[in-house]
Amino acid sequence: MNWELGQKIIDKLRGCKHPDKKYDENTNNQLEYINYSKDSFYEVYKNHKDLYSCKWEQYLHVYDKYLNVFLKENKPVRLLEIGVSKGGSLEIWGEYLPKGSKIIGIDIDKKCAEYKYNNENIEVFIGSASDENFVEKNFENMNFDIIVDDGSHICSDVIKTFELFFPKLNNGGLYIVEDLHASYWKNYQGGYKKKQSSIEYFKNIIDALHFDYILKFNYKVSMSEIDRLKKLNREIASLAFYDSILVIEKYYNKYRPMKECKIGTDYSNPENPVKFENSQFERIFK
Ligand SMILES: C[S@@+](CC[C@H](N)C(=O)[O-])C[C@H]1O[C@@H](n2cnc3c(N)ncnc32)[C@H](O)[C@@H]1O
């Protein structure tokens, strides 16, 4: 199938109406809206008035689902967004996140540093997020609670940027990659099941989540691979893949393999019930 035909089919499918929903006859907009609160990302994004931003619809819901924890804590956070473009998303982060949050943007386009942002806590750095020298020079001692990669979307950039910035994510923080669909596109160095694509890179990390269980058997794994898997295992708590957006959660505190938490009394041998009351419960996630 060629690109144009594929695009025509996608456009037709996009126009589909949900069989159970009501639509406005003139605008074709759905009449029933999701009941989000005023401070939700969905509502803040929808009501933003200043600089321009463009994000896919599903991202708004994903941000609500994952960032709500920072709103509940109501403490200022540090967010980094790679890819500023016309500046709107930085302003929206400032409107959404707890008061006093620091919003940092990186872009290769010098214009991004010249916009008049509606928030004095917004700061923009000009350079490439996948350039090691630029990153070390400007971000050596910086840490973030949330990192969003909405930069070039070229596979090698996405991977390099992750390797440079994930170590700068605080424990309990979130690393989010937008527009992962580009990893299937040839002009972004992507392809279907292509080894060097960014989606395959992230899929491979799933094995690291289970490193401690892999270790039980004598698989032929090199020492360097063991070190790599173990490091990722102690840091990466989850990878949640949605349509084109990936949310990676950093453990709050994981320094050993997981253990079972035993509690209550086991009566399977009535003559000798076993009581468990000393299980240690620790905080692992944010
Ligand atoms: C999709 S736009 C960002 C949109 C914006 N985040 C929003 O939500 O409205 C991508 C931006 O990434 C920038 N960019 C491209 N390559 C980059 C790189 N290597 N490092 C940082 N920014 C990059 C582009 O100049 C462009 O402004």
The ligand as a MOL file (V3000), in Angstrom:
LIG
                    3D

  0  0  0     0  0            999 V3000
M  V30 BEGIN CTAB
M  V30 COUNTS 27 29 0 0 0
M  V30 BEGIN ATOM
M  V30 1 C 6.8920 18.7900 17.7650 0
M  V30 2 S 7.7590 20.2630 18.0060 0 CHG=1
M  V30 3 C 7.4830 20.5930 19.7180 0
M  V30 4 C 6.0670 20.9590 20.0400 0
M  V30 5 C 5.8110 21.4310 21.4420 0
M  V30 6 N 6.4440 20.5870 22.4480 0
M  V30 7 C 4.3260 21.4690 21.7020 0
M  V30 8 O 3.8010 20.5510 22.3800 0
M  V30 9 O 3.6710 22.4040 21.2550 0 CHG=-1
M  V30 10 C 9.4110 19.7210 17.9130 0
M  V30 11 C 10.4570 20.7600 18.2260 0
M  V30 12 O 11.6680 20.0490 18.4810 0
M  V30 13 C 12.7510 20.8270 18.0460 0
M  V30 14 N 13.9290 19.9460 17.8810 0
M  V30 15 C 14.2860 19.1990 16.7890 0
M  V30 16 N 15.4270 18.5280 17.0290 0
M  V30 17 C 15.8000 18.8300 18.2980 0
M  V30 18 C 16.8960 18.4540 19.1200 0
M  V30 19 N 17.8410 17.6100 18.6890 0
M  V30 20 N 16.9700 18.9720 20.3650 0
M  V30 21 C 16.0290 19.8210 20.8260 0
M  V30 22 N 14.9620 20.2240 20.0840 0
M  V30 23 C 14.8420 19.7380 18.8440 0
M  V30 24 C 12.2460 21.4620 16.7660 0
M  V30 25 O 12.9920 22.6350 16.4690 0
M  V30 26 C 10.7780 21.7390 17.1110 0
M  V30 27 O 10.6250 23.0610 17.5680 0
M  V30 END ATOM
M  V30 BEGIN BOND
M  V30 1 1 1 2
M  V30 2 1 2 3
M  V30 3 1 2 10
M  V30 4 1 3 4
M  V30 5 1 4 5
M  V30 6 1 5 6
M  V30 7 1 5 7
M  V30 8 2 7 8
M  V30 9 1 7 9
M  V30 10 1 10 11
M  V30 11 1 11 12
M  V30 12 1 11 26
M  V30 13 1 12 13
M  V30 14 1 13 14
M  V30 15 1 13 24
M  V30 16 1 14 15
M  V30 17 1 14 23
M  V30 18 2 15 16
M  V30 19 1 16 17
M  V30 20 1 17 18
M  V30 21 2 17 23
M  V30 22 1 18 19
M  V30 23 2 18 20
M  V30 24 1 20 21
M  V30 25 2 21 22
M  V30 26 1 22 23
M  V30 27 1 24 25
M  V30 28 1 24 26
M  V30 29 1 26 27
M  V30 END BOND
M  V30 END CTAB
M  END
